[in-house]
Amino acid sequence: MAEQVPSRHPSRTANRVAAAVVAAVLAGGAAACGPKDAGADGGAHAAPAKGGTLTVLNSEPQTNFDPARLYTSGGGKVPTLVFRTLTTRKRADGAAGTKVVPDLATDTGRPGKDATVWTYTLKDGLKFEDGTPITSADVKYGIERSFAPELSGGAPYLRDWLVGGDTYEGPYKDTSKSGLRSIETPDDKTLVFHLRKPEGEFPLLATQTQFAPVPRGKDTGTKYEEHPVSSGPYKVVSNTGDGEHLVLKRNENWSEKTDDQRHAYPDTIDVKSGLDPAVINQRLSTGSGADAAAVTTDTNLGPAELAQIAGDPELKKRVGTGHFGYTNYLAFNPKVKPFDNPKVRQAIAYAVNRQSVVNAAGGSSLAEPATTFLPNQKSFGYTPYDPFPAGRTGNPEKARELLKEAGYDNGLTITLTHSTAKNFATSPEVATAVQESLKKAGITVKLAGLEDNSYKEKVHSVTDEPGLFIGGWGADWPSGGPFLAPIFDGRQIVKDAYNFNHAQLDDPAVNHEIDEINKLTDLTAAAKRWGALDRTIGRQAVSVPLFHPVYKRLYGKDIKNVVISDWDGVLDISQVSVK
């Protein structure tokens, strides 16, 4: 499918950086399949071996290669080769890869005081690329750098969660040099975090690159991205064109004895970006020279390319397929008539023909019909339900009945806002499919297509938000928390910047349940509660889930040990080896 990557901005502060982050929404989702799907022909299924060069062909440059500025969670992409964090995701295929595991730390964290205090102990034998030991002070300093205005762009949670984080401006402006008092380092191995409120998902947050250690003496501020000091299996030897061409070589001071998740199989990682997606897929398909040992972490296959591949058995073996937690949906603004009437919103929910929407999004190979806001994965708390059951093709008769009850005996005319970007998500194709299905229920839909930047500005503005638009959301980690809270927590409504609570829903019962779930450190128990909350919110008809995207990506013929998890859906280059 055309580039469709989950958005990652789950908190109030995230809205302030959303202009940059929302761009990532359409920049790279992916797949989840592994060796089991690759065939037993000595390709992806073959045993990995050390040596060689892995080439990465991407459309988006790896800009801002500084752990403070990256918006990366869980690991799997290029940054995970250089930056280790307190925790990471389990490097495994599919659902198994949604589990959080220790990385620099000995465990995933020890909660105290109702999950408002979290304690971590670093492993023995951790070293930077120059051989110096990694200490708790280095991790603390790495986090503090992410608060510096000069290094903005990273995940915003710490600013919201840490005591004093909302006013701290980073180490460059900290004249006291005491740093964030809410991060204690009683010795070289221990970190203690003090939070403003209970956060049972702190171990998931600790996968973010802001938790990567940075030695204070090697910090060069905004130039640090040119040569960040590695704590992972590879170090940066060249970064040109602000991330357009990155060359990584093996870090001899990294030890697999302290890191059971990554594998440094290739000697060199050569990352080439700024390429046209069609060119990337053509190069991976042909597999000439170095491209035979190439992968992509941000370029999907589209309908036309999949049709071509379908006739080639060898290429079909080199397509990874799977899911990232993402939902595309119709968003209502109940403050705009006639969407203030619940029966109108319910009528639209019944009228939608999800099969035609799926076809418009690239077909069943690239999209699955959705009736839940939460993605259909266990880690999110997915609980199957449909508050307005109309089957795959809709129920226009039921929709007409509800419209009459709402006072619209002769139907009504509404406007649907969408992006003109060709992304198979919020684009004209999907909008037209919605328009045609609602017409059968007596609803005339006028399409308002906006250039992508204008679309984003409009739909995320409390004062200018349209009554109905096509939206999409993806989580920063596989849980219901960063999925439901930013969209439906009334305390996250932002009036003067990017707002993601499209319904401007401020339901005390919903807000309270979000707080109660956040207290849980048992993520399995929390997932069940997120699923129940999804059902509760769904009955209010403030959105109409349309589809969950399916991602498909091609990889080179000499690639072995393909691992693609449901955490981020990206082929995990820390696992790949080449022939």
DOGU-31557 format. One line per 4 residues: their letters; for each residue x negated, y negated, z of C-alpha. Coordinates in nm, 4 decimals. Each point is the difference from the previous one (the first is absolute). Layout:
BEGIN
A = X:Y:Z  ...;
//
This chain:
BEGIN
MAEQ = 0.0000:0.0000:0.0000  -0.1123:-0.3556:-0.0510  -0.2033:-0.1328:0.2874  0.2155:0.0126:0.3080;
VPSR = -0.1692:-0.0186:0.3323  0.1654:-0.0241:0.3327  0.0075:-0.3362:0.1689  -0.1778:-0.0306:0.3314;
HPSR = 0.1167:-0.2804:0.2182  0.1876:0.1200:0.2996  -0.0014:-0.2802:0.2508  0.0810:-0.3641:0.0512;
TANR = -0.3595:-0.1040:-0.0588  -0.0106:0.2095:-0.3138  0.2444:-0.2379:-0.1575  -0.2590:-0.2747:0.0192;
VAAA = -0.2396:0.1973:-0.2160  0.2666:0.1609:-0.2122  -0.0696:-0.1931:-0.3167  -0.3264:0.1904:-0.0336;
VVAA = 0.1208:0.3264:0.1439  0.3269:0.0182:-0.1960  -0.2129:0.0036:-0.3135  -0.1233:0.3362:0.1219;
VLAG = 0.3588:0.1207:0.0044  -0.0221:0.0542:-0.3720  -0.3631:0.0922:-0.0196  -0.0462:0.3636:0.0812;
GAAA = 0.2199:0.2780:0.1432  -0.0927:0.3618:-0.0769  0.0261:0.3711:0.0264  -0.0275:0.2858:0.2402;
CGPK = -0.1163:0.3304:-0.1272  -0.3199:0.1878:0.0434  -0.2024:0.3014:-0.0987  0.3041:0.2252:0.0242;
DAGA = 0.1513:-0.1789:-0.3011  -0.3143:-0.0284:-0.2045  -0.0303:0.3502:-0.1362  -0.2661:0.2615:0.0655;
DGGA = -0.2136:-0.0788:-0.2996  -0.3064:-0.1382:0.1752  0.1332:-0.3544:-0.0112  0.1598:-0.1747:0.2963;
HAAP = 0.0484:0.3359:0.1703  -0.3703:0.0880:-0.0097  -0.2260:-0.0143:0.3043  -0.1593:-0.3425:0.0519;
AKGG = -0.3734:-0.0546:-0.0348  -0.2389:-0.2852:0.0733  -0.1596:-0.2203:-0.2647  0.0863:-0.2072:-0.3040;
TLTV = 0.1820:-0.3283:-0.0523  0.3706:-0.0574:0.0550  0.1460:-0.2741:-0.2187  0.3091:-0.1902:0.1183;
LNSE = 0.2020:-0.1774:-0.2699  0.2417:-0.2579:0.1410  0.2117:-0.2846:-0.1284  -0.0213:-0.2151:0.3136;
PQTN = -0.3467:-0.1198:0.1133  -0.1044:0.0937:0.3547  -0.0117:-0.3624:0.1114  -0.0794:-0.1210:0.3512;
FDPA = -0.2072:0.3077:0.0870  -0.0149:-0.1003:0.3642  0.1759:0.2110:0.2661  0.1563:-0.3130:0.1506;
RLYT = 0.1613:-0.1005:-0.3288  0.1159:0.3354:-0.1355  0.3596:0.1143:0.0332  -0.0779:0.3705:0.0156;
SGGG = 0.1419:0.2681:0.2261  -0.0764:0.3648:0.0567  -0.2926:0.0460:-0.2323  -0.0239:0.1640:-0.3414;
KVPT = -0.0951:-0.2952:-0.2170  -0.3434:-0.1512:-0.0705  -0.0302:-0.1856:0.3358  0.0226:0.3267:0.1941;
LVFR = -0.3379:0.0999:-0.1454  -0.1689:-0.2972:0.1691  0.2145:-0.0892:0.3014  0.0819:0.2459:0.2762;
TLTT = 0.2681:-0.0954:0.2524  0.1066:0.1132:0.3476  0.2530:0.2384:-0.1539  0.0785:0.1147:-0.3531;
RKRA = 0.2453:0.2262:-0.1736  -0.0497:0.3722:-0.0303  -0.1539:0.0634:-0.3414  0.2498:0.2553:-0.1274;
DGAA = 0.2573:0.0345:-0.2745  0.3583:-0.1145:0.0260  0.1746:-0.0216:0.3361  -0.3018:0.1395:0.1866;
GTKV = -0.1843:-0.3174:-0.0966  0.2420:-0.2221:0.1935  -0.1523:0.0965:0.3348  -0.2303:-0.2406:0.1829;
VPDL = -0.3307:0.1459:0.1222  -0.3139:-0.1353:0.1743  -0.2719:-0.1658:-0.2081  -0.2562:-0.2054:0.1955;
ATDT = 0.1886:0.0819:0.3187  0.0103:0.3313:0.1837  0.3804:0.0064:-0.0090  0.2915:-0.2007:-0.1387;
GRPG = 0.0215:-0.2166:0.3108  0.1149:0.0318:0.3601  0.3070:-0.2076:0.0890  0.0696:-0.1597:0.3355;
KDAT = 0.2572:-0.2350:0.1547  0.2825:0.1017:-0.2330  -0.2219:-0.0190:-0.3103  -0.1093:-0.3601:0.0656;
VWTY = -0.3576:0.1138:0.0706  -0.2003:0.2276:-0.2317  -0.3467:0.1382:0.0760  -0.2502:0.1463:-0.2474;
TLKD = -0.3400:0.1657:0.0422  -0.2489:0.0034:-0.2876  -0.1653:0.3222:-0.1128  -0.3692:0.0662:0.0606;
GLKF = -0.2500:-0.0461:-0.2824  0.1815:-0.2712:-0.1994  -0.2329:-0.2151:-0.2117  0.0105:-0.2872:-0.2474;
EDGT = -0.1733:0.0344:-0.3370  -0.3205:-0.1481:0.1461  -0.0092:0.2640:0.2748  0.1032:-0.2238:0.2891;
PITS = 0.2606:0.1451:0.2398  0.3659:-0.1022:-0.0350  0.1327:-0.1334:0.3303  0.3353:-0.1064:0.1388;
ADVK = -0.1173:-0.3625:-0.0306  -0.0361:0.0484:-0.3766  0.3585:0.1232:-0.0288  0.1266:-0.2870:0.2168;
YGIE = -0.1906:-0.2521:-0.2103  0.1328:0.1526:-0.3223  0.3542:-0.0473:0.1258  -0.0676:-0.3568:0.1164;
RSFA = -0.1311:-0.0982:-0.3438  0.3411:0.0891:-0.1484  0.1512:-0.2942:0.1919  -0.2257:-0.2541:-0.1743;
PELS = 0.1935:-0.2178:-0.2479  -0.2934:0.0313:-0.2399  0.0558:0.3768:-0.0132  0.3770:0.0140:-0.0384;
GGAP = 0.1862:0.2652:-0.1973  -0.0157:0.3034:0.2252  0.2828:0.1682:0.1875  0.1661:-0.2422:0.2470;
YLRD = 0.1033:0.2384:0.2774  -0.2856:-0.0749:0.2391  0.0923:-0.3662:0.0056  0.3495:0.0991:0.1069;
WLVG = -0.0837:0.2898:0.2296  -0.3107:-0.1005:0.1985  0.0317:-0.2224:0.3041  -0.1289:-0.3414:-0.1086;
GDTY = -0.0123:0.1053:-0.3640  0.2518:-0.2629:-0.1065  -0.2359:-0.2862:0.0922  -0.3451:0.1520:-0.0575;
EGPY = -0.1839:-0.1430:-0.3039  -0.2918:0.2373:-0.0305  -0.3627:0.0047:0.1179  -0.1195:-0.2874:-0.2204;
KDTS = 0.2205:-0.2485:0.1889  -0.0298:0.1692:0.3392  -0.2273:-0.2392:0.1882  0.0280:0.2091:0.3163;
KSGL = -0.1434:0.3011:-0.1844  0.2110:0.2199:0.2265  0.2113:0.1272:-0.2856  0.3443:0.1489:0.0390;
RSIE = 0.0468:0.0769:0.3690  0.2685:0.2534:-0.0888  -0.2730:0.2270:-0.1426  -0.2267:0.1219:0.2784;
TPDD = -0.3305:0.1824:-0.0532  -0.1070:0.1198:0.3478  -0.2864:0.1966:-0.1577  -0.1461:0.0804:-0.3415;
KTLV = 0.2452:0.2847:-0.0569  0.3318:-0.1318:0.1335  0.2644:-0.2370:-0.1349  0.3166:-0.0984:0.1868;
FHLR = 0.2774:-0.1846:-0.1846  0.2674:-0.2013:0.1849  0.3229:-0.0538:-0.1959  0.2793:-0.2519:0.0425;
KPEG = 0.2651:0.2728:-0.0196  0.0193:0.3794:-0.0250  -0.1284:0.1336:-0.3315  0.0067:0.3785:-0.0219;
EFPL = -0.1376:-0.0143:-0.3532  -0.3265:-0.1696:0.0922  -0.1996:0.3103:-0.1118  0.1478:-0.0506:-0.3485;
LATQ = -0.0972:-0.3667:0.0021  -0.3559:0.0999:0.0964  -0.0419:0.1457:-0.3498  -0.0068:-0.3541:-0.1452;
TQFA = -0.3353:-0.1275:-0.1253  0.0039:-0.2779:0.2620  -0.1066:0.2736:0.2452  -0.3252:0.0593:-0.1885;
PVPR = -0.3165:-0.0955:0.1941  -0.2000:-0.3050:-0.1082  -0.3415:-0.0825:0.1532  0.0095:-0.3642:0.1089;
GKDT = -0.3603:-0.0583:-0.1038  0.0724:0.1123:-0.3581  0.3190:-0.2026:-0.0429  -0.0341:-0.2486:-0.2878;
GTKY = 0.3562:-0.1328:0.0159  0.1724:-0.0319:-0.3369  -0.3079:0.1521:-0.1692  0.0190:0.3188:0.2055;
EEHP = 0.2034:0.1655:-0.2752  -0.3058:-0.0059:-0.2260  -0.1800:0.2453:0.2269  0.2102:0.1215:0.2912;
VSSG = -0.1873:0.2252:0.2404  0.1218:0.3549:-0.0506  0.1246:0.2330:0.2720  0.1245:0.2543:-0.2544;
PYKV = -0.1555:0.2522:-0.2384  -0.0874:-0.2598:-0.2668  -0.1581:-0.3449:-0.0037  0.0449:-0.2857:-0.2470;
VSNT = -0.3005:-0.0475:-0.2265  0.1700:-0.2258:-0.2530  0.3154:-0.2156:-0.0052  0.0460:-0.2141:-0.3105;
GDGE = 0.2949:-0.2013:-0.1256  0.1609:-0.0100:0.3467  0.0694:0.3706:0.0039  0.0364:0.0612:-0.3724;
HLVL = -0.3066:0.2243:0.0090  -0.1023:0.1716:0.3204  -0.2834:0.2505:0.0273  -0.0253:0.2094:0.3152;
KRNE = -0.2856:0.2309:0.0959  -0.0230:0.2603:0.2728  -0.0530:-0.1368:0.3528  -0.2776:0.2178:0.1401;
NWSE = 0.0827:-0.1002:0.3583  0.3585:0.1292:-0.0210  0.0432:0.3460:0.1465  0.2799:0.2425:-0.0743;
KTDD = -0.0518:0.1267:0.3554  0.1787:-0.3148:0.1220  0.2503:-0.0094:-0.2873  0.2083:0.3071:-0.0750;
QRHA = 0.2319:-0.1838:-0.2396  -0.2236:-0.1377:-0.2755  -0.2314:0.1886:-0.2348  -0.2860:-0.1732:-0.1792;
YPDT = -0.0094:0.2310:-0.3013  -0.1078:-0.2351:-0.2868  -0.3351:-0.1773:0.0240  0.1443:-0.3164:-0.1538;
IDVK = 0.3448:-0.1615:-0.0225  0.0349:-0.2359:-0.2977  0.3163:-0.2139:0.0237  0.1002:-0.1848:-0.3183;
SGLD = 0.3059:-0.2240:0.0245  0.1900:-0.2646:-0.1951  0.0920:0.2565:-0.2643  0.3258:0.0232:-0.1921;
PAVI = 0.2153:0.2867:0.1392  0.0498:0.1458:-0.3478  -0.3769:0.0019:-0.0520  -0.0541:0.1723:0.3351;
NQRL = 0.2437:0.2797:-0.0813  -0.1464:0.0398:-0.3483  -0.3535:0.0267:0.1374  0.1073:0.2531:0.2641;
STGS = 0.1856:0.1985:-0.2640  -0.2906:0.0096:-0.2451  -0.2605:0.0595:0.2704  -0.3072:-0.0950:-0.2029;
GADA = -0.3375:-0.0382:0.1721  0.0273:-0.1404:0.3515  0.3799:-0.0144:-0.0317  0.0132:0.3783:0.0360;
AAVT = -0.0872:-0.0560:0.3683  0.2372:-0.2935:0.0499  0.3114:-0.0708:0.2066  0.2281:-0.2983:0.0579;
TDTN = 0.1402:-0.1187:0.3311  0.2455:-0.2564:-0.1365  0.1275:0.0950:-0.3456  0.3079:0.2135:-0.0556;
LGPA = 0.1256:0.1808:-0.3048  0.3093:-0.1439:-0.1673  0.2892:0.1741:-0.1771  -0.1592:-0.0168:-0.3453;
ELAQ = -0.3316:0.1370:0.1249  0.1727:0.2800:0.1876  0.1888:0.0974:-0.3135  -0.3290:0.0240:-0.1869;
IAGD = -0.1655:0.2013:0.2774  0.2944:0.2415:0.0149  -0.1163:0.1523:-0.3289  -0.3572:0.0542:0.1161;
PELK = -0.0432:0.2858:0.2543  -0.3553:-0.1039:0.0851  0.0976:-0.3580:0.0821  0.2983:0.1169:0.2031;
KRVG = -0.2417:0.1791:0.2322  -0.1670:-0.3330:0.0728  0.3070:-0.1907:0.1196  0.0487:-0.0476:0.3741;
TGHF = 0.3607:-0.0447:0.1066  0.1479:-0.1077:0.3270  0.1443:-0.2722:0.2141  -0.0823:-0.3089:0.1983;
GYTN = 0.2523:-0.1388:0.2495  0.1793:-0.2585:-0.2120  0.3617:-0.0919:-0.0683  0.1516:-0.2147:-0.2744;
YLAF = 0.3379:-0.1490:0.0884  0.2674:-0.2625:-0.0588  -0.0271:-0.2702:0.2661  0.3009:-0.2006:0.1174;
NPKV = -0.0016:-0.3435:0.1572  0.3296:0.0047:0.1949  -0.0191:-0.3772:0.0457  0.0828:-0.0386:-0.3700;
KPFD = 0.3560:0.0662:-0.1208  0.1438:0.2481:-0.0883  -0.2664:0.2123:0.1754  0.1192:-0.1268:0.3383;
NPKV = 0.2856:0.2493:-0.0427  -0.1115:0.3517:0.1040  0.2532:0.1599:-0.2353  -0.1631:-0.1724:-0.2974;
RQAI = -0.3379:0.1356:0.1047  0.1492:0.3462:0.0487  0.1659:-0.0173:-0.3416  -0.3354:-0.0703:-0.1637;
AYAV = -0.1544:0.2904:0.1897  0.2682:0.2328:-0.1353  -0.0243:-0.1385:-0.3541  -0.3745:0.0464:-0.0496;
NRQS = -0.0935:0.2771:-0.2429  -0.3281:0.1194:0.1451  -0.0649:0.2366:-0.2873  -0.0041:-0.2881:-0.2483;
VVNA = -0.2240:-0.1976:0.2362  -0.2395:0.2951:0.0238  -0.0054:0.0224:-0.3792  -0.0790:-0.3712:-0.0203;
AGGS = -0.2842:0.0479:0.2495  -0.1676:0.2536:-0.2273  0.2082:0.3132:0.0466  0.0168:0.2759:0.2586;
SLAE = -0.3738:0.0653:-0.0287  -0.0689:-0.3470:0.1360  0.2923:-0.0761:0.2309  0.2342:0.1793:0.2386;
PATT = 0.3470:-0.1355:0.0885  0.0135:-0.1492:0.3502  0.2889:-0.0326:0.2436  -0.2180:-0.0761:0.3036;
FLPN = -0.2082:-0.3093:0.0586  -0.2751:0.2107:0.1571  -0.2112:0.1966:-0.2483  0.0804:0.3696:-0.0259;
QKSF = -0.2967:0.1161:0.2085  0.0039:0.1547:0.3454  -0.2615:-0.2331:0.1463  0.2299:-0.2992:-0.0550;
GYTP = 0.2838:0.1732:0.1809  0.1923:0.0647:-0.3212  0.3503:0.1213:0.0829  0.2172:0.0774:-0.3049;
YDPF = 0.3189:-0.2056:-0.0070  0.2169:-0.2001:-0.2380  0.2399:-0.2434:0.1674  0.1768:-0.0627:-0.3302;
PAGR = -0.0173:0.3334:-0.1861  0.0559:-0.0391:-0.3710  -0.2218:0.2685:-0.1463  -0.2752:-0.0668:-0.2504;
TGNP = 0.2216:-0.1826:-0.2482  0.2037:-0.2216:0.2340  0.3681:-0.0216:0.0848  0.1520:-0.2994:-0.1834;
EKAR = 0.3540:0.0923:0.1086  -0.0930:-0.0243:0.3690  -0.1798:-0.3257:-0.0722  0.3113:-0.1500:-0.1644;
ELLK = 0.2085:0.1070:0.2988  -0.2338:-0.1818:0.2398  -0.0035:-0.3098:-0.2188  0.3775:-0.0180:0.0170;
EAGY = -0.0180:0.0286:0.3786  -0.2472:-0.2876:-0.0073  0.2427:-0.2122:-0.2025  -0.1544:0.0475:-0.3428;
DNGL = 0.2826:0.1805:-0.1817  -0.1356:-0.1052:-0.3376  -0.3658:0.0666:0.0733  -0.2644:-0.2639:0.0534;
TITL = -0.3102:-0.1560:-0.1539  -0.3357:-0.0018:0.1802  -0.3643:-0.0792:-0.0750  -0.2881:0.2463:0.0371;
THST = -0.3492:-0.1499:0.0318  -0.2960:0.2052:-0.1208  -0.3573:-0.0344:-0.1178  -0.0925:-0.0072:-0.3669;
AKNF = -0.3184:0.1946:0.0740  -0.0103:0.3339:-0.1818  -0.0430:0.2102:0.3114  0.2849:0.2552:-0.0203;
ATSP = 0.1056:-0.1206:0.3454  0.1431:-0.3515:0.0268  -0.0060:-0.0479:-0.3763  0.2623:-0.0596:-0.2745;
EVAT = 0.0432:0.3715:-0.0724  0.1144:0.0756:0.3554  0.2114:-0.3170:0.0161  0.1778:0.0920:-0.3235;
AVQE = 0.0746:0.3502:0.1317  0.1608:-0.1523:0.3106  0.1914:-0.2467:-0.2166  0.1465:0.2745:-0.2177;
SLKK = 0.1041:0.2235:0.2899  0.1733:-0.2830:0.1876  0.1890:-0.1002:-0.3157  0.1933:0.3283:0.0185;
AGIT = 0.1334:-0.1086:0.3393  0.1185:-0.3361:-0.1287  -0.3024:-0.1914:0.1218  -0.1572:-0.2321:-0.2552;
VKLA = -0.3687:-0.0453:0.0710  -0.1939:-0.2969:-0.1315  -0.3738:0.0673:-0.0075  -0.2394:-0.2674:0.1252;
GLED = -0.3494:0.1023:-0.1046  -0.2872:-0.1976:0.1496  -0.3731:-0.0001:-0.0670  -0.1548:0.2189:0.2669;
NSYK = -0.1494:-0.2728:0.2203  0.3221:-0.2025:-0.0135  0.1983:0.3128:0.0779  -0.2073:0.0700:0.3117;
EKVH = 0.0251:-0.3594:0.1206  0.3768:-0.0019:-0.0414  0.0931:0.3364:0.1517  -0.2206:-0.0583:0.3062;
SVTD = 0.1343:-0.3486:0.0749  0.2647:-0.0261:0.2712  0.1310:-0.3246:-0.1479  -0.0063:0.1065:-0.3654;
EPGL = 0.0585:0.3765:0.0194  0.2566:0.1213:-0.2568  0.3044:0.2022:0.0993  -0.1173:0.3156:-0.1779;
FIGG = -0.3417:0.1025:-0.1253  -0.2125:0.3066:-0.0681  -0.2614:0.0624:0.2671  -0.2522:0.2582:0.1109;
WGAD = -0.1928:0.0896:0.3154  -0.2887:0.2241:0.0934  -0.1485:0.0645:0.3432  -0.3516:-0.0676:0.1261;
WPSG = -0.0023:0.3441:0.1564  0.2408:0.2946:-0.0167  0.2499:-0.0894:0.2697  0.3414:-0.1602:0.0225;
GPFL = -0.1438:-0.2891:0.2024  -0.1755:-0.2010:-0.2722  0.2914:0.0894:-0.2285  0.3112:-0.0999:0.1916;
APIF = -0.1293:-0.2709:0.2362  -0.1120:-0.2607:-0.2553  0.3217:0.0371:-0.1980  0.2616:0.0263:0.2754;
DGRQ = -0.1478:-0.1426:0.3227  0.1710:-0.3352:0.0564  -0.3013:-0.1366:0.1838  -0.2046:0.0309:-0.3175;
IVKD = 0.2185:-0.2370:-0.2008  -0.2315:-0.2746:-0.1229  0.1576:-0.3292:-0.1015  -0.3075:-0.1922:-0.1112;
AYNF = -0.1985:0.2636:-0.1918  0.0404:0.3408:-0.1626  0.2994:0.1794:0.1527  0.0619:0.3728:-0.0586;
NHAQ = 0.3166:0.0441:0.2057  0.2135:-0.0585:-0.3090  0.3328:0.0462:0.1838  -0.1239:-0.2318:0.2767;
LDDP = 0.1310:0.2747:0.2267  -0.0330:-0.0860:0.3684  0.1855:0.2824:0.1717  -0.0884:0.0218:0.3736;
AVNH = 0.0612:0.3758:-0.0018  -0.2387:0.0500:-0.2934  -0.2631:-0.2262:0.1557  0.0253:0.1863:0.3310;
EIDE = -0.0339:0.3408:-0.1606  -0.3120:-0.1133:-0.1883  -0.1541:-0.1028:0.3332  0.0954:0.3293:0.1613;
INKL = -0.1502:0.2074:-0.2802  -0.3210:-0.2038:0.0110  -0.0505:0.1169:0.3580  -0.0292:0.3625:-0.1107;
TDLT = -0.3468:0.1463:-0.0385  0.1464:0.3314:-0.1185  0.0149:-0.0776:-0.3720  0.2198:0.3015:-0.0757;
AAAK = 0.2605:-0.1192:0.2500  -0.0317:-0.3533:-0.1368  0.0587:0.1238:-0.3549  0.3356:0.1511:0.0990;
RWGA = 0.1055:-0.3311:0.1519  -0.1055:-0.1923:-0.3137  0.2114:0.2367:-0.2081  0.3033:-0.0561:0.2214;
LDRT = -0.0513:-0.3769:-0.0162  -0.0194:0.0172:-0.3793  0.3435:0.1639:-0.0030  0.1419:-0.2632:0.2368;
IGRQ = -0.1267:-0.2866:-0.2142  0.1103:0.1731:-0.3204  0.3644:-0.0094:0.1086  -0.0145:-0.3807:0.0030;
AVSV = -0.0513:-0.0011:-0.3792  -0.2607:-0.2761:0.0008  -0.1978:0.1810:-0.2696  0.0557:0.2713:-0.2595;
PLFH = -0.2930:0.2432:-0.0293  -0.0611:0.0797:-0.3679  -0.3004:0.2284:-0.0348  -0.3246:0.1206:0.1503;
PVYK = -0.2792:-0.0153:-0.2602  -0.2057:0.3027:-0.0978  -0.3624:-0.0656:-0.0947  -0.2074:0.1820:-0.2573;
RLYG = -0.3697:-0.0505:-0.0712  -0.2512:0.1527:-0.2331  -0.3548:0.0969:0.0970  -0.3076:0.1056:-0.1980;
KDIK = -0.0643:0.3560:-0.1108  -0.3140:0.0376:0.2149  0.1687:-0.1068:0.3248  0.0184:0.2540:0.2814;
NVVI = 0.1653:0.0083:0.3425  0.2984:-0.2235:-0.0704  0.1756:-0.1081:0.3198  0.2946:-0.2444:-0.0106;
SDWD = 0.1971:-0.0551:0.3189  0.3416:-0.1465:0.0709  -0.1624:-0.2720:0.2148  -0.0928:-0.2272:-0.2878;
GVLD = 0.0475:0.2215:-0.3025  -0.3464:-0.0772:-0.1343  -0.2485:0.2633:-0.1119  -0.2428:0.0149:0.2914;
ISQV = -0.3422:-0.0718:-0.1419  -0.1658:0.0973:0.3279  0.0876:0.3609:-0.0874  -0.0835:0.0099:-0.3720;
SVK = -0.3020:0.1716:-0.1502  -0.1136:0.0119:-0.3624  -0.1498:0.2791:-0.2114;
//
